[in-house]
Amino acid sequence: MIKGDLIKMLSILSEAEFKRFGKFINSPYYNNNSRLTELYEILKKFYPEFNSLELSKEYLHKTIYHTGKYVEGTINYLLSEMESLIEKFIGTENINPFMFEISLLEKLTDQRLYPLFEKKYNSAKKKLMECKNSDNLYCFLLADIYSANLDKQMICLTKKDKYRKEWFAAGNELLKFFVKKLLTEIIFLLNKKQTLNADFKIPFISEINFMLENNDYLLDDLEIKLNYLMLKMLLEVDSESFFFQIKKLITTEYKALSKNLLKEAINNLQIFCFDKIMTGKDFTREEFDIANLRFELDINNEKEKMNIDVFFTFFSLSITLEEFEWAKSFIDKYSKSLDQKFQNNAIHYSYARLYYQNSEHDKALKELAR
């Protein structure tokens, strides 16, 4: 049975991706080796497990070359070429589409096709503004290529302006990119510092605080503002006020924020609630509100499995606060996202708890028996 990187990469492809890979291989732009097309058709029979004992190098060699003499170097070369193709396929499938836009704009600038550049630039900018760009990297690249285009055209000054504001756009976007990444890294390390039995100094905390407190325009960016509030919540003595500011910001501006950022913010709010409860403060209602917010905003990936401990934490929280209708809805919707081995017990135990709370003891016992 064949093992190796090629088989691992083929195995992670979904059924739809595997079919697209077949089209990729059949494209003369990417592949002009008919043997690779034959190899794909053979491997397709073993998708997705690829664990048949029949799948061997000898079998592939005989099926493709129709000769009795087995030459390992020949089949190794073919498998190596297939591996290169699947790497290109996965890269092409997952590349951010804005990188294609940037490459096109660079080419148009080099060829001095300025009217066409302007048209494609405006189109790319519109698409970028419509998406939830979470790191400003593509905003920077777009601004940078526009500035380079202006320089190529020798458009430095106009009768209307003493300077071109576009000159500063790339720098501003790069600064935002830097600030966002640095804030994310600092928050990550602050959370790690609470869980690790080690003392270490986190760099740039005072510098990033100074920068944001003295450059208000940076806080006009929602992502920077949210991360800044999280930083203050983790550092300040009066941290509860920042907790409620973050909660309000998420509730009112969630449509403008990416799911990844919302998820990270809610995770931090839940950790904050847990820490408050551990110190003896009754923060149970706030913890439930944050759990409820997580599910109201539907930020969980549909394919993402829920940890069984997390499931019971949220469920028990709702029972404690007598939010029985919420608890029932939670079981019905999220028990299916548990690992298969946990689903049966989680569903019946949870329903038994609900029936018990309503004094329906016979129903509770039946659920426990299941």
N, C-alpha and C positions, 0 to 999 in steps of 0.2 A: 504494500500500500504506500502510495506517495505521500510524503509529508514535506513541510517547508513553508516558506513565506508566501509562495504563490497560492497554495491551498488555503492558507490562513486568510489571505486577502479576498479570495473568491468566496469563502464561507461567510464573510461579513456583509456581502452584497445582498440587498433585498431582492425579491423576485423581479421587481420592475427594473432595478439597477442591473441585474444580471442580463436581462433582455437588452437593455441599452448598451451594455458592454459588447454584446454580440453585434449590434449595429456599428459600434465603434471599431471593432475588429474588421468588419466588412467594408469600412470606409477606406478607399485607396489613399486618402490624404494621410491617414495614420498607419496604414499597413498595406504592403504589397506582396506579402508572403502568404501564398495560398495554404501552406502547411499549417500556419497559425489558425486560419479559419477552420481547417479540419480538426485541429486540436481542440478548439472551442466546442465544436459540435460533439466531440467525444466526451469532453469534461461535463457538458450540459447534462448528460445522462446520469451523472453522479451527484449533481447539485441537489440539496445544499450541504449534505453531511460529508461527502467525499470520503467515506469510511469503508468502502467495499474492498475486499481483498483482491478483487479483480483489477482494481485500479493500480497498475504498476507501470514502471518505465518500459518493461519488456512488452506489455500489452499495448501501450501507446505506440511504441516503435513499430510493432508488427501491423497494427491497424492503419497507421498513416503511410508507412513505406512499403508495405506488402512484400517484405523480404524475410527470408529465414535467418539472415545474419543480423545479430543484434549489435549495434554500435552505440555504446553509452554516451560518448561525446556528442553524437548527433542529437539524441533526444534531450541531453542536458542543455545544449545550445537552444533548442526549440523552447524548452521550458523557461530558460533565461529570457528569451525574447518575449514570451508571453507575460512574464513577470514585469518586464519594462513597460509593456502595453497597459497592464492593469494599473500600474503606478501612475501613468499618464492619464488614464481614464478617471481614477479617483481624484487626482489633482484637478482635472478639468471640471469634474462634477461639483467640486466643493470650492472652487475659486470664487471670490466675491465678484459679482458682475461689474462692479465699479472699476475694477482693475482693467477690464476690457475698454471701458470708457476712457480711462486715463491713457492707456496705450494708444488708442485712436487719436486722442487730442494731441499727444506728443508727435505722432506721425504727421498730422495736419499742420502743426506748427513748423516742423522741419521742412515740409514741402511748401510752406508759405501760402496755404489755402485758407486765408484769413476769414472770408465770409462764411465758408463752410465750418471752420473752427467755431465761430461765434454761434452758429446755429446748433451745433452738436454740444457746445459748452452749456448753452442755456437749457438744453434738454436734459443733460446730465445733472446740472445744478437743481433743476426742478424735481427730478426723481430723488436726488439725495435729500432735499428738504422735506420730501413727503414720507421718507422712512425714518425710523427711530435710530439715528446714528449714535452709537453709544461711546465712541472713542475719538471722534473728530479726525481720525487718521485720513479718511477719504476727503473730508472737508479741506484738510491741509493740502493733500495732493492736488485737489482740484484748484484751490487758490494758487498754489505754487506754479502749476502749469499755465494758469491764466496770466500770472505775473511774467513768466518767461515768454509768453506769447506777445504781451505788450512790449517787452524789451526787444523782441525780434522785429517788431514793427516800428521800433524807434518812437513809440508814442510815450513820451515822457511828460509833457505838459500840454494842457489845453487852454484855450482862451478863458474858459469858465473857471477852472481850478488852478491853484498854485501847486498842487500836488495831486497824485492819483491815490485815492483811498485803497485801491486794489494792491498797492505796494505793501500794505500792512496786514492784509487779510491772511496771508500764509503764516506770518509770524504769530498772529492772534490765535489761529487754529492750532498751531503747533504748541503754543503755551497752554491752551485748553487741554490738548491731548496729554501733555506732560502732567498737568495738575490732576486730571482725572485718574491717570495711571498711578500717580504717587499717592493720592488719597486712598485708592483701592488697596494699594500695598500696605499702607500704614494701618488701615482698619483691620486688614487680615492679620498683621503682626500683633496688633493690640489684643485681638481675640485669642491668638495663639499664646500670648504671654500669660493669659489667665488660666490656660489649661496645662501649660508646660511647667515642670518643676525646674525652672531655670530663670535667671535674671539676665536680661540683655537690653541694650539701649537701642531704641528705634530711631534711625536718623531722619532728619528733615521735619520733625513735628513742629518745632518752633518756627522754622523758616516758612512752612506752608501756611501756618496760622497767620504769620505776619503778612505774607503775600495776599491772602484772601481778605484780611481785615483792612488792607490798604489799597485794594483794587476791587471796588464794589461791582464793577462791570462783569467780573468773572462769576459772581453769584447770580447774575441774570440767567446763566445756563442752569437749567433745572437739575441736571445730573450732578454738576459741581456743588450746587446748593444742597442737594440731598446727602451727598457724601460728606460735605462739610458739617452738616447737622449731626450726622452719625459720629463723626470724629469728636465733636463737642460733647455728645451724649456719653462717649466712652471716657472722656478726659475731665469734664467739669464736675465740680461738687454739686451744683444745681442741675443735675443731669435730667431730672424728670421733665423739666420745661422743654428740653430738646426732644425727649421722647414724644411728647404730645405735638410738638411742631412737625416732627417727621410723620407721625400718624396723620395729621391734617393734610400735609403736603401729598402724601400717597393717595389719600382719599379723594382729593380734589384734582390732582394732576396725573392720575394713573394712565390716562390715555396717551400722554406725551412721553411716557417713560417705557423703556424696553422691559420685557418680561424678566430678563436676567437681573436687571438692576432692582426691579420690584421684589423679586425673590430674595435677593441679597439683603435688601433693607428690612423686609419682614423677618428674615432669619435673625438679624441683629436685634430687632425689637423683641422677638420672642426670647432671645438669650438675656436681654435686659430684664424682662419680666421675671424670668426664672431666677436671676441673681437677686432681684428685689424680694421675691418670695423666700429665698434661702436666708436672707438677712432678717426675716420676720415681718416684713411689710406685706399687707394684704393687697396683692396685685393680681389676684385671680381673675377678676372681671376684665382687667386690661389684657391679660394673657388670652382670655377667650375672645375678646374683640379682635385681637391681632390674628388669632387662628381663623376666625370668621372672615376677616378681611382677605386672608390668603385664598380662601375658597370662593369668596364673592368675585374676586378679580380673576379667578381661574388661571393662575400663573403656573400651575404644575404642568409639565409635559405629559401628554396623554400616554406616552410609552414608558414614562418614568415609574418605577416601582416605589411604593410607599413602604417605609420601614415599619415593621410590626409594632415596635415600641412607640413610634410617632403616632401611629393609628390609635393605640390605646391611651396615649397621653391626651390627645384631643377628645376622644370619646369620654374618658373619665372626667375631664374638665367640664364637658357639657352636662354630665350627670350631676356633678357637684353643684353646678349653678342651676340645676333643674331646667335646663334647656332641652327638654325631651324631644320636641319636634325637630330641632336642629340635629340632635343625636341620631334620630331615625333617618333623616335625609343624608347625614354623613355616612352611616352604615351602607345605605343603598347605593350611594354614588362611589365611595372610595374603597369599599372592601374588595372590589374587583381589581384594584391597582396593587393589591398585596401579592406576594409570591403565592403561587398555587397551593403550596403545602400549608399556608396559614389561613387561607380563605374560609374553609369550613368552620374551624374552631372560632375564628374571629367573629363571623356572622352570628353563629348560634349563641356564643357566650354573650355577645353584645345585646342581642335581642332578649336573652334571659335576664340581663340586668335591667333592661327597660320594662319588661313585664313585672319584674319584682318590685320596681319603683311604683308601679301602678297597682300593686297588691294582686296581680293576676298570677298567683303562685303555681297553679297547675300548668299554665302556658310556659312559665319560666322553667319548670322542671322538665317539660318536654323538650325545650330548646337545649337545656344542659345535656339531656340524654342523647341528643343528636351530635 
